[in-house]
Amino acid sequence: MSSEPVELPRTLVFSPRANDTSQVLAPAAHRRGLLTEHMTGWHVPEGFLVGGPAHLYAGPLFADAVAADLGIALLEPPDDWLARLPGEAVRRGIRMLTMAEAWALRSPAFLKPPNDKSFPARVYLRGDLLPGPDAVDADTPVLASDPVRFTIEFRLYVLDGEVVTGAQYAVDGDLDIEPLAGHEAESRILGFAREVLKESAGMLPSAVVVDVGLIDEAGGAKGDPVPAVIEANAAWASGHYAADPERVLDVVLRAAGPSAETSGHDRAFLRPVARRLD
């Protein structure tokens, strides 16, 4: 007499270092019947997983260290996505550089690594104030943008091209956390995001985080901030702030899940460490 194979519960893996987001994702995962595992080191010990396929929430360096051994594909936005958006979506000049080109800059620019934390993201008065070749490779990609002032900043969790939850995370550059739901700018931010995501159809993975904000005096009259895209980030490494943990979990599970389940669309957005799983 044969029996149906038993499907083991999935496991959401966390890095050793807990943060506010891992602390809300763990109980959300338990409510769905997922197991959770908090690693204690930067390698996957034999017999570590006790459940079925694994998912991951962790920072980029830790994810790079363990994703292949866990069989996880990491989805991330393309390095140049922000630079490819139309001017009305970003409201500032943006270009892709290499680190070598960034070192040669002699005017102020906001500089950041697109999908890593190889150097601090901030305004640099000159390129030679960046970390040098002893710390960062010369061919490291760098997003360079004109400095602007965001009055309010929001994090949006996107699944299949739709915003599923979000939160305000900063006001005038200072941490200030509120849910997007019920926010006075909710309809305006969501309307803007819908247009950007429509414009970006096919340009982002199915699960991603997009940060948007209001820019003071950028194409609008004084006192009338206009919406603009700040950046896109990997959902598996992003803080949730006050976004709905259940919906955040939906996005994280898709953004860092079993390599064998990666869709044809999403295979174009695999972080390089994940490509080695093929």
N, C-alpha and C positions, 0 to 999 in steps of 0.2 A: 504494500500500500504506500503510494507516494504522498508526499506532503509538500505544500508550497514553501519555498525558501523564506526564511525569516529575514526581513529587512532590518538591519541594525539602525539605531538612531544616529543621526548625524551629530558631529561634534564641532562646536565653535571653539577655536583655539585662541588663546590670548598670550601676549608676551608676559614676562615676569613682572613688569612694571604696570600696575593697575592705574587707571585714570578715571575721571568722571564718566566717560563714555563706556568703558569696559564694565564699570559697576552698574550701569543701567541696561547694557546689552545682555549681561549674564542672566538676570532674572527674566528678561523678555524671551531669551532662548529657552530657558527652563519651562516657561509657560507653554511653549510649542512642543515640548517633548524632546528638545535637543539636549545633548550632553555638553558640558563645558570643561575645558582643560586649560589650566594656567601653567605655562612652561616655566621651568626653573633655571634654564640656561639657554645658550645660543646654539644648541644643536638638538636634533630630535632623537631621544634615546630609543633603543629597541623596545618595541612593545608599548610605546607611549600612548597610542590611540586605542581606546576601548570600545569605540562606537564605529559607525559606518564612515562614509565620506566626510572629509574635513572642510571647514571654512576657517577664515582667519580675520582677526582684527588686531592690527599691530602697526608700529611705525615702519618706514621704508627699509631701514637697515636691518631690522630684525626680520621683516618679511623676506628680504633677499636671502637671509641666512637659512630660513626653514621652509620656504614655500615648495621647493623642489622635492624635498624629502616627504612633505605632507601630501604631495600630489595636487597642489593648489595652483590655479591660474589666477594671476593678479591683473585686473583690468585697470587701466589708467588713461587719462586723456592724452592726446598727442601733444608733444612739446610745443608745437607751433599753433595750436588751436586758437589761442587768444589773438595771435598776430594775424590770423586769417579772417577774423570777424570784420564786418564793415565798420566804418568809422562811427556811425550813429549808435553802434552797440557798445563801443568802448570809450568814446569821447576823449581819446588821447592817442598820441603816436605810440605805436608798439612795434618792436622788431625783434627778430631772433638773432642772437650773436653767439659766437663761441667765447669761451673764457678769455682766449688770447685777444679777441677783438674788444671785449669789455675792459681788459686791462688798459687798453689804449684810449679809452674815453677821457675827455678832459672837461666835461660839463656835467652838471647834476642829472642823475637818472635813477629811477627806481629799478633795482636789479634783483632778480630772483632766479633760482634754479627751478625749471618747470615742474618737476615731479620728485625732487629730492630735497634734502636739507644740507647740501654740501657746503653752503655758506649762508649767512643770515640774509633774509630778504628785507631790504630797506632802501632808502634813498642814499646813494653814495655821491659825494661831491665830485669825486674823480675816480676813474677806474683803478688807479694804482692803490686805492684804499681797500680794495678787495683782497681776500686771502691770496697769497702768491702761489707759484707753481709747486712749492713744497707741500701745499695743502690741497690744491685742486688741479686736475689735469687741464691742459690748455684747450682741449677739444670739448670740454664740458659745455652743454648748451646753456644759454643764459637768455632770459626774457628781459628786455630793456624797454621801459616805458617812461613817458614824460611824467614828472611828479604832478600829482593832483591831490585834492583834498576831498576825501569821502566823509560826508556828514553822518551817514548811517550805513552800516554794513550788515548783510544778511547771508546766511548759509542756506542753500536749497539742496535737498536730496532729490535726485532725479532717477526715475526708473522707467525705461522704455519711452523716453522723451517727454515724460510728464513729471511735474513737481509733486511729490507725495507728502512732503513735510518740510519744515524749515524753521529758522529762528533768527532773530536779530542777535548779533554778537558784539557790536561795537557802535559807539556814538562819539564822533569827533576823535576817533583814534583810541579811545579808552574802552576797555571791556565793559559791556553793558548788555546783559543777556535777557531776552524776552522771547516768548513763542511768537512765531509769525501769525498763527491763528488768532484772529481778533485784533491784530496790530492795525493802527490807523493807516499804515502804508501797505497793508496786505494786498488789496486788489490791484494797486499800482505795480507792486513788485511782481505779483503773479502774472499780470498782463504783459509786462515787459519780458519776463522770463519765457512766457509762451512764444513770443515773437522770436526771441533769440534761439530757443530750441528748435523752432520751425526752420529758422535760417540755417541751423546747424545739423539738420537731418542727415544722418550718415557720417557726421564728423566726430561723434562722441560714442563711447561705449554705452551699453544699455543701462548700466548702473554707474552713477558718477555723482560727484558733488560740484555744484556751481555756486560761486560766491558773487553776489551782485550788491550794488549800493547806490546811493545818491551822491552825485558830485556837485559841489557848490560852484556856481558860476561857470559851468561848462556847457556852453551852447544855450543857456537860458538866462533870463534876467536875474539880477542880483536878488537873492532871497528866494529863488525858485530853482532848487536843485533838480538835476535831471538824472534818470537812472542810467547805470552803466555796468558792464560786466567787470568784475575784479579779476577773477581767475577761475579755473576749474581744478579740482583735486581728486585724488583717488579716495573713494568712499571708505575703503578698508583702513585708512590711516587718518581719517578726519574726525575732529571733535564734534559732538552732536549739539552742544550748547543746550538750548531748550527745545529742540525738535522732538517730535513724538518717537520714543524709543522703538515702538513696534514697527513703524514705517522705516526708521533708520535701519533696523535689523533686516527688513526686506531688501534694502539696497546693499547693505554690507554682504549679505549671503550671496547675492548675485555677483558682486564685485570681486569677491575672493572665495571661489568655490572650486569643486573638482575640475581638473583640467579636461577630463573626458566629457564634461557637460557644457563646455564652452561652445556657444553658437558660432555659426559661420561669420555673422556680423562682428561678434566680439573678438574673434581671432585676430583682427587687425589692430586691436588695442591691448595686446598682452604686454605686460612689462617683460623686459628681456629675460629675466630669471625664469619666468613662466614658460618662455618659448623652448627652454631646454628640456621641458617635460615631453615634448612631442616625439 
